[in-house]
Amino acid sequence: MPCLDLAYCEMELIKNVFDGKIPQIPMVAQLRNGRSIIVNYMTESQISETYCMIQEAAQCGEGYGIDEFESEEEFRMEIKDSDCFAITCKESGLLLAGFIIAVSKFYRGHGAMADPFVIVKRTERKQYLGEFALSTAVKFATCLGYFGMYIDTFSSNKGMLRIIEKVGGFQKVGILPVGGKLQNGQIVSSIIFIKYLKPIEGS
């Protein structure tokens, strides 16, 4: 399996590894803290675990609305036909984080813009996993032929906002005053970002 180091191979990933397509999966990667992880397509059980991670985040008011997905069935319908990737610990095989590349609903057309779901297990945060997940989602979306990527995140989600800034290249393009509802009933706004992955004809 190819081994990727997030710390220094940003451009080489696109030029030499991806070559216009997603690299051989599964693949080994190394976080900035030296931890070895594996990126692979999600299994059915990992999709269920990802749903539980999202629900836990929503219960804690951390980036997902409390009523965003009322059931796992609804979640699975939302990500149908998306590209779903699991990030697991190389040593233990346990799921640490996940990212899902869905088609953005902000584009009034077919399949031009990506919309990523990023989730990190609460016990595994502050280990560069969120940054790695979003950075890799950007690269994979480029390889899948998307023109760009939209991200909308709650204005209260300081962790994700820091990750977006660290990954770089995203432009803030708007705010939805009513973005979602937190566990305590508070309505929060959503901030919308865009990152262009390739030139768009006619723009």
N, CA, C and O of each residue as an XYZ file, in Angstrom:
812
protein
N       0.842     -1.192      0.000
C       0.000      0.000      0.000
C       0.873      1.236      0.000
O       1.861      1.277      0.733
N       0.542      2.274     -0.814
C       1.334      3.489     -0.801
C       1.240      4.187      0.542
O       0.186      4.170      1.178
N       2.330      4.801      0.981
C       2.363      5.490      2.271
C       2.444      6.984      2.042
O       3.364      7.452      1.371
N       1.493      7.753      2.590
C       1.415      9.187      2.397
C       1.719      9.910      3.693
O       1.252      9.504      4.757
N       2.500     10.980      3.616
C       2.805     11.796      4.784
C       2.207     13.173      4.568
O       2.663     13.921      3.704
N       1.183     13.515      5.350
C       0.456     14.772      5.188
C       1.372     15.968      5.341
O       1.085     17.024      4.777
N       2.470     15.844      6.087
C       3.292     16.991      6.437
C       4.002     17.612      5.238
O       4.238     18.820      5.226
N       4.350     16.805      4.221
C       5.207     17.386      3.191
C       4.871     17.000      1.754
O       5.598     17.400      0.845
N       3.824     16.256      1.514
C       3.635     15.748      0.146
C       2.365     16.263     -0.515
O       1.763     15.546     -1.314
N       1.938     17.489     -0.204
C       0.676     17.999     -0.740
C       0.645     17.945     -2.272
O      -0.272     17.350     -2.838
N       1.621     18.550     -2.957
C       1.592     18.600     -4.408
C       1.959     17.254     -5.027
O       1.409     16.878     -6.062
N       2.883     16.527     -4.402
C       3.306     15.250     -4.957
C       2.160     14.244     -4.968
O       2.107     13.372     -5.835
N       1.240     14.362     -4.005
C       0.096     13.462     -3.989
C      -0.685     13.576     -5.287
O      -1.041     12.573     -5.905
N      -0.943     14.804     -5.687
C      -1.751     15.027     -6.883
C      -0.967     14.655     -8.138
O      -1.511     14.029     -9.048
N       0.308     15.039     -8.190
C       1.095     14.830     -9.402
C       1.459     13.362     -9.605
O       1.317     12.827    -10.704
N       1.929     12.717     -8.539
C       2.548     11.406     -8.699
C       1.703     10.238     -8.232
O       1.817      9.143     -8.784
N       0.856     10.438     -7.230
C       0.114      9.321     -6.677
C      -1.268      9.215     -7.299
O      -1.677      8.145     -7.749
N      -1.989     10.339     -7.321
C      -3.368     10.278     -7.779
C      -3.458     10.114     -9.296
O      -4.230      9.292     -9.789
N      -2.666     10.898    -10.036
C      -2.625     10.778    -11.485
C      -4.019     10.749    -12.091
O      -4.306      9.944    -12.977
N      -4.892     11.644    -11.602
C      -6.227     11.748    -12.159
C      -7.227     10.743    -11.631
O      -8.365     10.711    -12.099
N      -6.845      9.933    -10.685
C      -7.778      8.973    -10.106
C      -7.406      8.746     -8.647
O      -6.292      9.056     -8.225
N      -8.344      8.205     -7.884
C      -8.053      7.920     -6.481
C      -6.976      6.844     -6.421
O      -7.036      5.868     -7.169
N      -5.989      7.010     -5.539
C      -4.915      6.021     -5.454
C      -5.431      4.661     -5.007
O      -6.579      4.513     -4.590
N      -4.565      3.695     -5.106
C      -4.930      2.341     -4.697
C      -5.425      2.344     -3.251
O      -4.759      2.842     -2.344
N      -6.580      1.788     -3.075
C      -7.215      1.715     -1.757
C      -7.248      0.241     -1.343
O      -7.612     -0.603     -2.162
N      -6.883     -0.096     -0.106
C      -6.537      0.791      1.002
C      -5.127      1.355      0.875
O      -4.291      0.804      0.158
N      -4.871      2.457      1.574
C      -3.542      3.043      1.576
C      -3.172      3.451      3.000
O      -4.027      3.796      3.816
N      -1.887      3.399      3.262
C      -1.363      3.793      4.568
C      -0.963      5.252      4.510
O      -0.396      5.704      3.515
N      -1.253      5.994      5.570
C      -0.846      7.395      5.670
C      -0.258      7.631      7.046
O      -0.453      6.836      7.965
N       0.455      8.719      7.177
C       1.052      9.065      8.458
C       0.668     10.486      8.818
O       0.860     11.408      8.026
N       0.127     10.664     10.013
C      -0.258     11.985     10.485
C       0.975     12.762     10.920
O       2.068     12.209     11.033
N       0.784     14.036     11.159
C       1.904     14.883     11.565
C       2.498     14.480     12.910
O       3.658     14.774     13.200
N       1.701     13.812     13.719
C       2.219     13.364     15.016
C       2.897     11.997     14.917
O       3.288     11.420     15.931
N       3.035     11.481     13.689
C       3.722     10.214     13.473
C       2.832      8.988     13.516
O       3.305      7.877     13.276
N       1.565      9.163     13.814
C       0.658      8.024     13.915
C       0.324      7.469     12.538
O       0.029      8.224     11.612
N       0.370      6.152     12.408
C       0.057      5.508     11.137
C      -1.422      5.140     11.079
O      -1.976      4.577     12.024
N      -2.042      5.465      9.962
C      -3.462      5.195      9.766
C      -3.661      4.546      8.406
O      -2.764      4.542      7.563
N      -4.844      4.003      8.210
C      -5.214      3.408      6.929
C      -6.485      4.073      6.425
O      -7.446      4.252      7.172
N      -6.476      4.435      5.150
C      -7.665      4.993      4.492
C      -8.232      3.919      3.578
O      -7.516      3.358      2.748
N      -9.509      3.637      3.732
C     -10.139      2.596      2.927
C     -11.606      2.969      2.725
O     -12.139      3.839      3.414
N     -12.240      2.305      1.782
C     -13.678      2.502      1.612
C     -14.406      1.998      2.847
O     -14.016      0.988      3.433
N     -15.457      2.693      3.241
C     -16.222      2.283      4.415
C     -16.947      0.966      4.167
O     -17.488      0.719      3.089
N     -16.940      0.143      5.184
C     -17.771     -1.053      5.183
C     -19.172     -0.669      5.667
O     -19.390      0.442      6.150
N     -20.108     -1.596      5.531
C     -21.470     -1.334      6.006
C     -21.482     -1.035      7.502
O     -22.189     -0.133      7.952
N     -20.710     -1.782      8.263
C     -20.677     -1.553      9.708
C     -20.029     -0.216     10.044
O     -20.415      0.430     11.019
N     -19.057      0.202      9.253
C     -18.417      1.497      9.491
C     -19.343      2.656      9.149
O     -19.264      3.716      9.769
N     -20.215      2.463      8.170
C     -21.224      3.488      7.890
C     -22.146      3.645      9.091
O     -22.499      4.762      9.471
N     -22.536      2.519      9.688
C     -23.373      2.573     10.890
C     -22.629      3.254     12.033
O     -23.213      4.049     12.771
N     -21.351      2.948     12.181
C     -20.553      3.567     13.245
C     -20.387      5.057     12.996
O     -20.389      5.855     13.934
N     -20.244      5.428     11.730
C     -20.132      6.850     11.386
C     -21.409      7.590     11.742
O     -21.367      8.706     12.260
N     -22.538      6.968     11.463
C     -23.821      7.570     11.849
C     -23.872      7.798     13.354
O     -24.312      8.855     13.804
N     -23.427      6.819     14.134
C     -23.430      6.965     15.595
C     -22.494      8.077     16.041
O     -22.803      8.798     16.989
N     -21.348      8.227     15.371
C     -20.420      9.299     15.684
C     -21.047     10.669     15.401
O     -20.861     11.616     16.165
N     -21.786     10.760     14.301
C     -22.466     12.010     13.963
C     -23.548     12.326     14.986
O     -23.709     13.477     15.391
N     -24.287     11.305     15.400
C     -25.322     11.515     16.405
C     -24.727     11.960     17.737
O     -25.291     12.817     18.418
N     -23.591     11.381     18.106
C     -22.924     11.786     19.339
C     -22.471     13.235     19.256
O     -22.609     13.997     20.213
N     -21.919     13.615     18.083
C     -21.499     15.002     17.894
C     -22.694     15.947     17.994
O     -22.588     17.025     18.580
N     -23.830     15.545     17.424
C     -25.036     16.380     17.485
C     -25.530     16.530     18.920
O     -25.956     17.612     19.323
N     -25.473     15.439     19.693
C     -25.906     15.495     21.091
C     -25.030     16.439     21.909
O     -25.480     17.019     22.897
N     -23.776     16.588     21.486
C     -22.836     17.466     22.212
C     -22.751     18.856     21.580
O     -21.933     19.676     21.995
N     -23.586     19.120     20.585
C     -23.582     20.419     19.930
C     -22.313     20.698     19.153
O     -21.847     21.836     19.108
N     -21.752     19.669     18.540
C     -20.455     19.786     17.884
C     -20.558     19.566     16.375
O     -20.122     18.540     15.853
N     -21.137     20.541     15.690
C     -21.059     20.554     14.238
C     -22.216     19.950     13.476
O     -22.344     20.194     12.276
N     -23.065     19.173     14.125
C     -24.220     18.587     13.448
C     -25.491     18.958     14.189
O     -25.511     19.030     15.417
N     -26.557     19.193     13.422
C     -27.824     19.564     14.022
C     -28.470     18.397     14.740
O     -28.323     17.246     14.328
N     -29.187     18.694     15.814
C     -29.806     17.649     16.611
C     -30.889     16.914     15.821
O     -31.192     15.755     16.103
N     -31.466     17.592     14.833
C     -32.516     16.961     14.014
C     -32.061     16.766     12.570
O     -32.885     16.648     11.663
N     -30.744     16.732     12.362
C     -30.211     16.635     10.995
C     -30.526     15.284     10.362
O     -30.942     15.213      9.206
N     -30.326     14.225     11.121
C     -30.657     12.881     10.646
C     -31.461     12.193     11.742
O     -30.930     11.890     12.810
N     -32.731     11.950     11.479
C     -33.597     11.375     12.501
C     -33.432      9.868     12.627
O     -33.880      9.274     13.608
N     -32.789      9.244     11.638
C     -32.577      7.795     11.691
C     -31.386      7.434     10.827
O     -30.962      8.213      9.974
N     -30.851      6.242     11.056
C     -29.744      5.783     10.214
C     -30.208      5.600      8.775
O     -29.447      5.832      7.836
N     -31.453      5.186      8.606
C     -31.988      5.028      7.258
C     -31.961      6.359      6.507
O     -31.606      6.403      5.329
N     -32.336      7.441      7.190
C     -32.314      8.763      6.560
C     -30.877      9.165      6.209
O     -30.627      9.729      5.144
N     -29.943      8.870      7.109
C     -28.533      9.167      6.860
C     -28.032      8.406      5.637
O     -27.347      8.967      4.782
N     -28.380      7.128      5.564
C     -27.934      6.318      4.431
C     -28.535      6.808      3.113
O     -27.878      6.748      2.073
N     -29.768      7.286      3.149
C     -30.379      7.855      1.948
C     -29.650      9.133      1.530
O     -29.470      9.392      0.340
N     -29.234      9.928      2.518
C     -28.540     11.185      2.237
C     -27.197     10.941      1.546
O     -26.801     11.713      0.673
N     -26.500      9.877      1.930
C     -25.178      9.621      1.368
C     -25.195      8.577      0.255
O     -24.139      8.135     -0.197
N     -26.375      8.186     -0.183
C     -26.487      7.220     -1.273
C     -25.736      7.729     -2.498
O     -25.869      8.894     -2.872
N     -24.955      6.866     -3.114
C     -24.149      7.175     -4.299
C     -22.968      8.094     -3.993
O     -22.305      8.575     -4.911
N     -22.700      8.340     -2.708
C     -21.521      9.128     -2.334
C     -20.309      8.208     -2.205
O     -20.443      6.986     -2.160
N     -19.141      8.810     -2.146
C     -17.907      8.057     -1.920
C     -17.556      8.169     -0.443
O     -17.293      9.262      0.058
N     -17.552      7.037      0.249
C     -17.410      7.015      1.712
C     -16.081      6.365      2.096
O     -15.771      5.259      1.655
N     -15.304      7.062      2.920
C     -13.978      6.582      3.284
C     -13.814      6.544      4.798
O     -14.225      7.462      5.509
N     -13.209      5.471      5.270
C     -12.932      5.297      6.694
C     -11.454      5.519      6.953
O     -10.606      5.154      6.139
N     -11.155      6.122      8.095
C      -9.776      6.273      8.555
C      -9.645      5.439      9.817
O     -10.286      5.720     10.830
N      -8.813      4.413      9.749
C      -8.665      3.498     10.878
C      -7.227      3.505     11.383
O      -6.303      3.884     10.664
N      -7.057      3.082     12.619
C      -5.734      2.939     13.215
C      -5.051      1.731     12.580
O      -5.632      0.647     12.525
N      -3.824      1.911     12.103
C      -3.122      0.809     11.453
C      -2.883     -0.344     12.423
O      -2.930     -1.509     12.027
N      -2.628     -0.026     13.680
C      -2.297     -1.057     14.657
C      -3.525     -1.827     15.139
O      -3.521     -3.057     15.190
N      -4.585     -1.078     15.494
C      -5.752     -1.724     16.100
C      -6.879     -2.022     15.125
O      -7.708     -2.895     15.380
N      -6.916     -1.297     14.006
C      -8.002     -1.452     13.056
C      -9.271     -0.715     13.448
O     -10.278     -0.803     12.746
N      -9.238      0.014     14.567
C     -10.421      0.734     15.028
C     -10.688      1.973     14.182
O      -9.758      2.636     13.723
N     -11.966      2.275     13.982
C     -12.361      3.455     13.229
C     -12.061      4.707     14.049
O     -12.511      4.835     15.188
N     -11.301      5.626     13.464
C     -10.936      6.874     14.126
C     -11.708      8.062     13.589
O     -12.061      8.978     14.331
N     -11.964      8.034     12.295
C     -12.618      9.171     11.630
C     -13.138      8.695     10.283
O     -12.851      7.580      9.848
N     -13.894      9.545      9.641
C     -14.400      9.226      8.318
C     -14.676     10.489      7.530
O     -14.895     11.559      8.098
N     -14.662     10.351      6.218
C     -15.090     11.461      5.370
C     -15.866     10.905      4.190
O     -15.541      9.852      3.641
N     -16.890     11.636      3.822
C     -17.803     11.226      2.764
C     -17.868     12.344      1.743
O     -18.125     13.496      2.095
N     -17.638     12.016      0.484
C     -17.709     13.007     -0.589
C     -19.051     12.846     -1.284
O     -19.257     11.924     -2.073
N     -19.949     13.754     -0.976
C     -21.288     13.745     -1.566
C     -21.374     14.822     -2.644
O     -20.514     15.698     -2.730
N     -22.408     14.747     -3.453
C     -22.667     15.778     -4.457
C     -23.382     16.939     -3.783
O     -24.394     16.747     -3.109
N     -22.854     18.140     -3.966
C     -23.435     19.317     -3.324
C     -24.791     19.668     -3.922
O     -24.989     19.620     -5.136
N     -25.709     20.020     -3.045
C     -27.039     20.462     -3.472
C     -27.072     21.952     -3.769
O     -28.084     22.476     -4.234
N     -25.955     22.638     -3.498
C     -25.906     24.075     -3.795
C     -25.750     24.343     -5.293
O     -26.061     25.438     -5.764
N     -25.271     23.347     -6.041
C     -25.114     23.497     -7.479
C     -26.361     22.968     -8.179
O     -26.763     21.825     -7.958
N     -26.969     23.791     -9.018
C     -28.200     23.393     -9.713
C     -27.850     22.683    -11.013
O     -28.079     23.198    -12.107
N     -27.304     21.519    -10.867
C     -26.896     20.716    -12.004
C     -26.546     19.335    -11.513
O     -27.017     18.892    -10.465
N     -25.711     18.654    -12.285
C     -25.418     17.256    -11.942
C     -23.938     17.066    -11.662
O     -23.114     17.154    -12.572
N     -23.600     16.808    -10.411
C     -22.291     16.291    -10.048
C     -21.091     17.182    -10.247
O     -19.981     16.668    -10.384
N     -21.256     18.507    -10.270
C     -20.108     19.371    -10.515
C     -19.373     19.765     -9.244
O     -18.158     19.966     -9.264
N     -20.103     19.878     -8.136
C     -19.524     20.363     -6.891
C     -19.648     19.308     -5.797
O     -20.683     18.655     -5.659
N     -18.588     19.155     -5.031
C     -18.582     18.181     -3.940
C     -19.009     18.837     -2.633
O     -18.880     20.049     -2.457
N     -19.514     18.019     -1.727
C     -19.913     18.469     -0.395
C     -19.445     17.399      0.595
O     -20.037     16.321      0.658
N     -18.395     17.682      1.366
C     -17.853     16.643      2.237
C     -18.524     16.579      3.611
O     -18.869     17.606      4.197
N     -18.698     15.372      4.105
C     -19.012     15.136      5.516
C     -17.690     14.735      6.171
O     -16.999     13.849      5.670
N     -17.340     15.363      7.262
C     -16.131     14.998      7.996
C     -16.513     14.760      9.453
O     -17.174     15.593     10.073
N     -16.096     13.627      9.991
C     -16.397     13.323     11.388
C     -15.199     12.608     12.016
O     -14.630     11.687     11.431
N     -14.834     13.051     13.212
C     -13.746     12.435     13.965
C     -14.318     11.954     15.289
O     -15.061     12.679     15.952
N     -13.974     10.736     15.672
C     -14.432     10.208     16.953
C     -13.993     11.147     18.082
O     -12.856     11.620     18.093
N     -14.883     11.409     19.016
C     -14.611     12.391     20.069
C     -13.342     12.078     20.843
O     -12.620     12.993     21.239
N     -13.059     10.806     21.064
C     -11.879     10.419     21.840
C     -10.584     10.524     21.042
O      -9.500     10.337     21.594
N     -10.688     10.825     19.739
C      -9.506     10.855     18.874
C      -9.215     12.249     18.331
O      -8.422     12.391     17.400
N      -9.828     13.259     18.883
C      -9.637     14.609     18.363
C      -8.308     15.204     18.813
O      -7.639     14.684     19.707
N      -7.948     16.309     18.166
C      -6.690     17.023     18.424
C      -5.473     16.160     18.102
O      -4.440     16.236     18.767
N      -5.624     15.334     17.060
C      -4.514     14.504     16.579
C      -4.308     14.680     15.073
O      -3.708     13.828     14.417
N      -4.811     15.793     14.533
C      -4.679     16.133     13.113
C      -5.576     15.294     12.210
O      -5.452     15.363     10.987
N      -6.476     14.501     12.790
C      -7.332     13.654     11.965
C      -8.324     14.467     11.143
O      -8.575     14.139      9.984
N      -8.894     15.526     11.726
C      -9.836     16.354     10.988
C      -9.173     17.047      9.821
O      -9.725     17.099      8.722
N      -7.980     17.582     10.062
C      -7.224     18.236      8.993
C      -6.865     17.240      7.899
O      -6.987     17.538      6.711
N      -6.422     16.057      8.308
C      -6.085     15.029      7.325
C      -7.314     14.628      6.510
O      -7.237     14.491      5.289
N      -8.450     14.441      7.193
C      -9.667     13.996      6.507
C     -10.113     15.010      5.464
O     -10.424     14.634      4.334
N     -10.150     16.303      5.827
C     -10.604     17.309      4.872
C      -9.603     17.472      3.741
O      -9.993     17.580      2.578
N      -8.316     17.490      4.067
C      -7.293     17.623      3.039
C      -7.360     16.471      2.041
O      -7.238     16.681      0.835
N      -7.553     15.261      2.545
C      -7.647     14.101      1.667
C      -8.943     14.118      0.872
O      -8.964     13.712     -0.290
N     -10.018     14.583      1.486
C     -11.289     14.707      0.764
C     -11.150     15.664     -0.410
O     -11.704     15.415     -1.481
N     -10.415     16.761     -0.220
C     -10.181     17.715     -1.309
C      -9.441     17.034     -2.460
O      -9.814     17.186     -3.623
N      -8.400     16.291     -2.128
C      -7.616     15.619     -3.169
C      -8.438     14.546     -3.883
O      -8.400     14.435     -5.109
N      -9.177     13.760     -3.106
C      -9.994     12.713     -3.721
C     -11.075     13.333     -4.614
O     -11.345     12.826     -5.702
N     -11.693     14.427     -4.157
C     -12.725     15.089     -4.964
C     -12.141     15.601     -6.277
O     -12.798     15.553     -7.317
N     -10.906     16.091     -6.223
C     -10.227     16.531     -7.442
C     -10.063     15.367     -8.404
O     -10.318     15.494     -9.601
N      -9.635     14.234     -7.868
C      -9.428     13.049     -8.695
C     -10.740     12.506     -9.261
O     -10.755     11.912    -10.339
N     -11.819     12.707     -8.548
C     -13.128     12.228     -9.009
C     -13.753     13.156    -10.047
O     -14.821     12.860    -10.583
N     -13.083     14.287    -10.334
C     -13.526     15.157    -11.413
C     -14.412     16.308    -11.013
O     -14.966     16.985    -11.879
N     -14.564     16.553     -9.720
C     -15.378     17.698     -9.292
C     -14.675     19.007     -9.638
O     -13.448     19.102     -9.590
N     -15.477     20.014     -9.987
C     -14.931     21.334    -10.285
C     -14.546     22.086     -9.014
O     -13.622     22.900     -9.014
N     -15.263     21.803     -7.940
C     -15.005     22.512     -6.699
C     -15.695     21.828     -5.538
O     -16.326     20.781     -5.688
N     -15.560     22.446     -4.376
C     -16.129     21.888     -3.161
C     -16.780     23.007     -2.350
O     -16.181     24.057     -2.115
N     -18.004     22.761     -1.933
C     -18.691     23.628     -0.980
C     -18.606     23.004      0.409
O     -18.694     21.785      0.559
N     -18.437     23.843      1.411
C     -18.566     23.402      2.797
C     -19.485     24.374      3.501
O     -19.282     25.586      3.428
N     -20.488     23.861      4.178
C     -21.268     24.720      5.071
C     -21.148     24.148      6.474
O     -21.424     22.970      6.706
N     -20.740     24.986      7.391
C     -20.528     24.544      8.768
C     -21.110     25.553      9.740
O     -21.122     26.753      9.468
N     -21.585     25.071     10.861
C     -22.179     25.971     11.852
C     -21.159     27.026     12.288
O     -19.973     26.733     12.439
N     -21.632     28.235     12.484
C     -20.759     29.320     12.940
C     -20.200     29.026     14.334
O     -19.190     29.604     14.735
N     -20.852     28.136     15.061
C     -20.395     27.769     16.404
C     -19.357     26.651     16.388
O     -18.787     26.319     17.428
N     -19.107     26.068     15.212
C     -18.198     24.929     15.098
C     -16.759     25.428     14.931
O     -16.209     25.392     13.830
N     -16.164     25.884     16.011
C     -14.836     26.491     15.959
C     -13.778     25.505     15.481
O     -12.836     25.894     14.790
N     -13.926     24.221     15.846
C     -12.957     23.217     15.429
C     -12.904     23.080     13.919
O     -11.821     23.068     13.335
N     -14.072     22.976     13.275
C     -14.108     22.827     11.829
C     -13.631     24.088     11.135
O     -12.975     24.016     10.096
N     -13.953     25.241     11.696
C     -13.496     26.497     11.099
C     -11.969     26.578     11.119
O     -11.362     27.073     10.170
N     -11.350     26.094     12.194
C      -9.888     26.075     12.254
C      -9.319     25.110     11.215
O      -8.308     25.403     10.576
N      -9.974     23.958     11.051
C      -9.508     22.979     10.071
C      -9.586     23.552      8.657
O      -8.654     23.387      7.870
N     -10.681     24.216      8.333
C     -10.846     24.825      7.012
C      -9.736     25.840      6.754
O      -9.189     25.907      5.653
N      -9.411     26.619      7.766
C      -8.343     27.613      7.630
C      -6.987     26.934      7.434
O      -6.182     27.383      6.617
N      -6.731     25.862      8.170
C      -5.446     25.163      8.062
C      -5.279     24.487      6.710
O      -4.196     24.522      6.125
N      -6.347     23.871      6.211
C      -6.252     23.207      4.910
C      -5.994     24.232      3.819
O      -5.203     23.985      2.909
N      -6.656     25.384      3.904
C      -6.390     26.501      3.008
C      -7.108     26.412      1.672
O      -7.558     25.344      1.258
N      -7.206     27.558      1.007
C      -7.791     27.633     -0.319
C      -9.291     27.812     -0.352
O      -9.868     27.931     -1.434
N      -9.944     27.834      0.802
C     -11.393     28.015      0.858
C     -11.730     29.501      1.003
O     -11.079     30.234      1.746
N     -12.754     29.919      0.280
C     -13.234     31.293      0.359
C     -14.610     31.315      1.010
O     -15.478     30.514      0.664
N     -14.807     32.223      1.944
C     -16.119     32.403      2.544
C     -17.011     33.139      1.556
O     -16.672     34.231      1.101
N     -18.151     32.543      1.226
C     -19.012     33.129      0.190
C     -20.409     33.473      0.681
O     -21.194     34.056     -0.068
N     -20.737     33.127      1.918
C     -22.074     33.472      2.386
C     -22.387     32.917      3.757
O     -21.622     32.151      4.343
N     -23.540     33.331      4.245
C     -24.025     32.876      5.547
C     -25.506     32.541      5.426
O     -26.276     33.301      4.839
N     -25.897     31.406      5.982
C     -27.312     31.059      6.114
C     -27.723     31.417      7.540
O     -27.270     30.761      8.478
N     -28.548     32.413      7.733
C     -28.902     32.843      9.095
C     -29.514     31.728      9.940
O     -29.286     31.660     11.148
N     -30.286     30.864      9.305
C     -30.870     29.708     10.000
C     -30.210     28.464      9.429
O     -30.638     27.922      8.410
N     -29.148     28.021     10.116
C     -28.389     26.893      9.595
C     -28.790     25.556     10.172
O     -28.741     24.536      9.484
N     -29.191     25.555     11.446
C     -29.578     24.314     12.093
C     -29.861     24.530     13.560
O     -29.718     25.635     14.084
N     -30.269     23.447     14.221
C     -30.632     23.515     15.641
C     -29.671     22.664     16.458
O     -29.410     21.508     16.125
N     -29.142     23.252     17.542
C     -28.269     22.521     18.444
C     -29.080     21.738     19.470
O     -30.299     21.881     19.552
N     -28.396     20.917     20.243
C     -29.055     20.061     21.223
C     -29.846     20.862     22.242
O     -30.879     20.402     22.730
N     -29.363     22.073     22.571
C     -30.049     22.907     23.566
C     -31.193     23.726     22.980
O     -31.795     24.546     23.674
N     -31.494     23.503     21.696
C     -32.585     24.201     21.043
C     -32.186     25.491     20.354
O     -33.003     26.111     19.673
N     -30.945     25.899     20.522
C     -30.467     27.140     19.910
C     -30.367     26.981     18.396
O     -29.864     25.974     17.898
N     -30.848     27.982     17.677
C     -30.702     28.023     16.228
C     -29.398     28.747     15.904
O     -29.154     29.849     16.396
N     -28.564     28.127     15.077
C     -27.289     28.732     14.719
C     -27.206     28.942     13.211
O     -27.865     28.255     12.430
N     -26.390     29.895     12.829
C     -26.172     30.170     11.409
C     -25.132     29.203     10.846
O     -24.372     28.591     11.596
N     -25.106     29.076      9.537
C     -24.097     28.281      8.847
C     -23.274     29.191      7.950
O     -23.811     30.084      7.295
N     -21.975     28.959      7.927
C     -21.079     29.699      7.055
C     -20.753     28.823      5.855
O     -20.439     27.643      6.007
N     -20.828     29.403      4.663
C     -20.593     28.651      3.433
C     -19.241     29.036      2.842
O     -18.923     30.214      2.683
N     -18.460     28.014      2.525
C     -17.144     28.200      1.905
C     -17.122     27.482      0.557
O     -17.867     26.530      0.325
N     -16.248     27.967     -0.320
C     -16.032     27.287     -1.599
C     -14.529     27.162     -1.846
O     -13.744     28.040     -1.487
N     -14.157     26.055     -2.463
C     -12.771     25.865     -2.923
C     -12.848     25.356     -4.356
O     -13.481     24.335     -4.627
N     -12.202     26.070     -5.269
C     -12.177     25.635     -6.659
C     -11.084     24.584     -6.834
O      -9.956     24.761     -6.373
N     -11.431     23.500     -7.497
C     -10.486     22.412     -7.719
C      -9.921     22.402     -9.131
O      -8.886     21.788     -9.389
N     -10.596     23.077    -10.032
C     -10.118     23.204    -11.403
C     -10.825     24.416    -12.037
O     -11.860     24.848    -11.531
N     -10.296     24.956    -13.110
C     -10.972     26.090    -13.774
C     -12.352     25.700    -14.266
O     -12.545     24.594    -14.770
N     -13.310     26.599    -14.125
C     -14.678     26.347    -14.556
C     -14.969     27.167    -15.793
O     -14.902     28.396    -15.757
N     -15.291     26.502    -16.885
C     -15.583     27.189    -18.143
C     -16.820     28.061    -17.971
O     -17.815     27.654    -17.372
N     -16.728     29.279    -18.517
C     -17.865     30.189    -18.491
C     -17.965     31.008    -17.238
O     -18.883     31.818    -17.106
N     -17.028     30.822    -16.290
C     -17.093     31.603    -15.063
C     -16.301     32.892    -15.187
O     -16.247     33.677    -14.240
